[in-house]
Amino acid sequence: MEWLTNALTSINGVVWGVPMLLGILGVGLYLQLGLVFMPIRKLGTGFKLLFTKTAAGKGEISPFNALMTSLAATIGTGNIAGVATAIFLGGPGALFWMWMTALVGMATKYAEAVCAVNFRETDQKGNHVGGPMYYIKNGLGPKWAWLGVAFALFGGIAGFGIGNTVQANSVADVLNTSFGVSHTITGLVMMVLVGLVLIGGIRWISEVAGKLVPLMTVAYFVAGIVVLAMNAPALPAAFGTIFEHAFTPVAAQGGFAGAAVWMAIRFGVARGVFSNEAGLGSAPIAHAAAKTDSPVRQGLIAMLGTFIDTIIVCSITGLAIVVTGSWTSGETGASLTALAFSTSVPGGEYVVSLALAVFAFTTILGWSFYGEKCVQFLFGIKAIVPFRIAWVLALPIGATQSLEFIWLLADTLNALMAIPNLIALALLSPVVFRLTKEYFAKQGLNTKP
């Protein structure tokens, strides 16, 4: 295990180096500029469309449930443990870089969904399938086919890290700490529950996500607001600390080891992408199944995922940690977030534990669909059942393994997954810009996006 950990650490240092960070932020900024900052300007339109009925389009699930499925996969340990880890390793300034990643990531998520719906296919069962592997195949042509295969390969493997074992491990860890539940029992219970939902495929997954995600997100948000309200006088200083250490090093203090600016950027961007998945190419796999009559319409809804995930949920976690001063405690991961909540709210650690358990459960469901579609792209529909079996069997294994190793594996696979997708988005950007202009011209809203 030691040699494997060392090898992964070396690979991680390369794939999450300057080129990757420039790629994620650069492609997102390029898309924002090409869209004339439309994802930010039309944020209200996106929320309006989310709750507006439209003419029935082709697809298997509603646009709302498509967003909830993608949010199910994104709102998970990244929002609770991931944010805390970013601050522990990069200091409070990491939260600023998470925000920046989200603002450019809205354009990335929008473009992903537009391409996914525009280039989606219908499989042998009559279901709509899409995502980076399909918009690479159908949008870029045969000479780029290898890139689609690479994405599907990385995505199929990455799912067992970011969407399965990491989630199971985090849940098992926090339930053991808060309630004394053994890691093995947690893994077995999750295996049974996930297996029952997967029987119904995307329709059951989307229905469960459509109910659990909004409920738990609101509950966590309210609890976080209470924490911030009880520490309101310290909020200005907290924001000052975040902005200051986004550009200047932070010295060691208390249980905090100190961090350079590069650490704040590196962990802020990495954990931001881990949380909202903008640029990874995962969310468009869910949006490709939406009942919609317009790629742009679904794109406007899809970009809300990044805003809700990072600007709202991650901010609640990060601000709670900074405003309470918990970031210097020496704790990390979900334990740090639990400490921040418990200092202001009696039983706050239990709120965090339950939120993490529910978020991680829905993440496992959402990512099971992503991994399944990647495997289906590579091997056909005959691979679906074997994949689902492997997926549920991996849960108890992940629940009982080392957290540090699993986080490292997931972090590395994230980067490998993003590379083919970012290349495809850059090459297909003219299609995104054209479809966007045509949509808004047709709506009579504007001649520009």
N, C-alpha and C positions, 0 to 999 in steps of 0.2 A: 504493500500500500504506500510505503514511503517514497519509493522510486516513482510510482504513478503520480502521487501528489506533487513531487518535484517537477516532473515532466509537464503536468498540467499548469503549474505555476509559471513555468517558462513560456508555454504557449499562450497563456492568458496575458502575460506581459507584452507579447507581440501583438496579438489580435485586439487588445484594448489599448494599444499605443496611440500616438498622435494621429496616424492615418485614419484609424477607425473613428476617433472622436471628431476629426475634421469631416469625415465622410457623413456621419450622422447629422451633425449640426450644419454642415455645408449643403447637403441635399435638401434638408428641411428649410434652410434659409433661401436656397435657390427656388424652391417651390413656392414659398411665401412671397418672394419678390415677383415671380412669374404670375402668381395669382393676385398680385397687387394687395396682399394682406387680406384677401377675401375671407379665409377661415376665421380671422379675428373679427373683422367687420361684420360678418354674417353669423356670428355666434347666436344671436337672438333668433335668427331665421332657422337655424338648426334646431333649437329647442321648440320652436313653433311647429316645424315639420314633424317632430317626434310624436306630437300628440294630435296631428291633423290626419284625418282619414283621406286616402287618395284612391284613385281608380285602381282596381286590383291589377297587379302585375304578376309576372311569372316568378315563382319561388315557393319555398316550403314553409317559411316562418315570417311573421310580421316584422316590419322594420324596427319596431320597438324591441321585440324579442331578439332580433339580430344584434342590436346594441347591447341588450342585457347579457347575451351570450358572450359577446366580446368583453364586456365589463366583468363578467363572471371570471373570465380567464385572466384579466389584468388586475382587478382589485383582489389582492391576496396578500401573501407574506411580504411582497415588495412594499406595500403601503404601511405595514406595521413593523416588521423586522428589517426590511430593506432600507427604509428611511433611517431607522435607528442605526443600522450598520454604516450607512453613508456618513452620518454625523459623527459616529464613533471614530471612523477612520480618516475622514476628511475635514472634520470640524463643522461648525454651524454654517460656514460658507457653502458647503455642499448643497444645502437646501436652495440657495440662489441658483446654482447651476442646474438643479432639477427643474426649477421654474423655467429657465431659459430653454432647456431641452423640450419642455412641454409646449412652449409657445411656438417653436419651429416645428415641433412634432405634430401639432394640429394640422399643418399643411401636409405633412407626410402621411398621416392617417387618412386624410381626405383623399389624397391621390391614390393611396392603396385601395380604398373602397371603390373609387371611380373605375380604376383598372379592373378590379375583381369582378364587378357587375358587367362591365362592358365586354370583357373577354371570357366570361364564364361559359361552361358547357353543361350538357345534360348527360348523366351517366346511364348505364344499362338499366337501372331501376327507375329512371325517370326523374331523379333528383338533380337539382342544380349544384354544380361543383365549381369552385374557383379559388383564386388566391395567386400568389406570385408564380407558382409553377405553371399555372394556366395562362396568366397574362404574359409570361415570358414565351411560352410555347405559341400562343395565338397572336401575340402582339409584336414579337421580335423576329419570329420566323425560325426555320430549321437550323440555321447556323448558330443560334443561341440555345438550342435544345439542351445542351449540356448544363447550362446555367440553371434551367428549371429542375433538372435531375438533381443538381447539387443542393438546391434549396430544399427539395422534398427529402433528400437524404439527411441533411442537417436538421430539418424540422422534425422528421420522424424520430430522430435520436434525441434532439433537444427537449422534446416533449416529456421524456422520461426524467429529465432533470428539472427544468423550470416549472413544468406543469404537473409533476407527479411526485417524485421522491422528495424534492425540496419542500413541497407543500405538506406532505405527510410527515416529514421530519419536524417541521416547525410546529405543526399541530400537536404531535406527540410530545415535543419538548415543553410546550407551554401548558398542556393539560397535566403533564406530570408534575411540573413546578407548582401550578395553581391548585390542582385537585388531587394529586397523588395517583393519577391513573397511569398504569404501566404503558410503556411504549408499544409493547406487543399487542395489548388489548386495543389500543387506539388504532393501530395498523389493521387489525382484523375487522374491527367495526367499520372503518372507512372502506375496506375492501368490499364488504357486503353491501353497504349503502350505494357505493359508486356502481357496483355490478348491477344492482337492481335498476338504476336509472339508465345505464347504457343499453339495456335491452330495447328501449324505445327509440334509440338513435337521437338525431338532432331535434326532433319534435319534443321529446320528453326532456332533453337537456335544456332547450330554450324555455319550456314551460316552468321548470324548476328554477332556472336562473331568473326568469321574469318575475318570480314571486320573492325569492330569497334576497337577490341583490339589492333592490330598492329598499326593502325592509331593514336589512343590516346596515346599509350605507347610511340611511337616515339616523338609525340608532347610534352608530359610531360617531357621526357628525354632531349630533346633539350632545353626546357625552364629551366630545372634544371641545365644543363651544363652552360647556360648563367649566372645563378646566381653564380655558383661556379667559373666561369672564372672571373667575376667581383670582386670576393673576393679571388682570387688566392693567394695573399700574406699571407692570414690568414689560408690557408689550412693546412700547417704543424702544426700550433698550435692547430687547430681543431682536427686533428688526435691524437696529443699528449694528448689533453683533454679526448678524447674518450677512449684511451688505459689506461690512468692514472686512470680514474674513473670507469673502468671495474673491478679494483681490490682494489681501495681505496675509502672511502666515499667522497661525495662532500658536501661542506658546503652551507648553505643558502646564496643566493645572489640575489639582485633585487627582482623579483617576484617569484623566485625559492625557494621552502621550504627546500631544502636539501634532501639527500638520502643516505642510507647505501648501501654497496656492495650487500647485499641480495636483496635490492629493484631493483638494476640494473639487477641482474640475473633474478629475478622473472618476472619483466615486460618485459625485453628483450626477454626471452624465450617465455612467454605467448603471447606477441604481435607478435613475430616472427612466432609462430605456427598459430595464428589468421590470419596472412597475407599470408604465403605460404601453410598452411594447411598440411604440411608434418607430417604424423603420425595420422592425423584425419581420414583418410580413405575416404575422399570425392572425390579427383581427380581420383582414380582408377575406379569410377563409370562411368566417362566420357570415360576414356581410354578403358574400356571394350567394347565400341561400335565402336572402330576403325577398319577400314579395314586393317588387318595386317596378315602376315603369320608367325609371330614369337612374342611370349611374350617378349623376350629380346629386340627385335628391338623396340617395343613400350615402353619398360621400359627406353631405352636410350633416347627416345624422351621425355618421361614423366618427367625425372629428370631435364630437361631444365626449367621446370616450376618453380621449387624452385630457381634455379640460376637467372632467369630473374626477378622473383617477388621480391626476397629479396636482392640479391647481386647487382642488377642493380637498380630497381625502388625504393625500400626502402632506399637504400644508398643515392640516389639523394635527397630524402626527408630529411633524417636524417642529412646529411652533410650540406644541405642548412640551416637547423635550427641551427646547431652548429656554422657553419662558419660565419653566420651573427650576432651571439650573441642573437638571438631571444629567445633562450631557457630560458633566465633569465627574460623574459618580464612578466611572470605570465599568459600568454595565454596558452590554451591547445587545443587538438583536431585539427580539420581542420583550425580553426582560427589561431593557431600557425603556421601551414604550410603556410597559406595565408600571414601572417605577414612576414615570412622569404622571400618569393618570392617577395612581394611588396617592400621590402627595397632595392632591387637591380634592379628589372624590373618594369617599369611603367605599371600598370595594372596587375601586377603579381597575385594579389588576384583573378582576374577574370579567369586567366589561371588555378589556383588551383580549383576554383569553377566549371568550365566546365569539368576539368579532373575528379574531384570527381563525378560529375553527370553522366558522361559517364561510368566511372569505376563501379560505384554502380549499374547502370542500367544493365550492362552486368553481374555483380555478381548476381543480382536477377534472371537473365535468367539461368545462370549456376547452381545456387543452386536450382532452381525450378526442374531441371532434377534430381539432387541428391535426393531431398526430395521425388520426385515422385517415384523413383526406390526403395527407402526405404519403402514407403507405399505400393508399388506394391508387394514387397517381403512379407510383412505382411498380406495383404488382397487380393492380386490378381489384375488383370488388371481392374476389375470393380471399383477399388478405384481411378483410375487415374483422371477421370473427376471431381469427388467431391474434390479431392486434388487441382486440378488446380483452381477451383472456390474459395476454401478457401485461396489459395495462393494470388490471385489477390485482394481479399477482405481485406487481412491483411495489404496491402500496405498503404492505407490511415490511417489506425489505427496506424501503426508504425510511420508514418510521423508526427503525432500530439502528441506523448507520450514523456515522460521524457527520454532524452538521457542517463543519468547516469544509470537509471534502466535497460534500454535495453542493454547497454554495459555489465553490470554486469550479466544479464541473458545469453547473448551470450557467454561470457567468461566462465561461469560455464558449460554450455551445451557442449562447445568445449572439456573440459576435460573429461566429462562423455562419449563423443563420442569416444575419443582417446583410452580409456582403453581397450575395446574389440579388437580394431584394433591392438594395440601394442602387446597384448598377441598373437594374431593370427600370426603376422609377425615374432615374435620370434620363435614360434613353426613351422612355415612353412619355416624358413630360409634355411634349408637343400635343399628344393626344388628350392629355388631361386639360391643358389650357384651352384647346379647341372645343372640347365638350362643355367646359364650363362657360365659355363665352356664348355658345349656342343655346345653352339652357337658360341663362339669364336674359338673353335677347328674346327668346320665345316667351318667357314669363312676362316680358315687358317691364321688368324691374330696372334694368340697366343694360347698357351696351357693353359694359365691362363687368368682370366678376367682382 
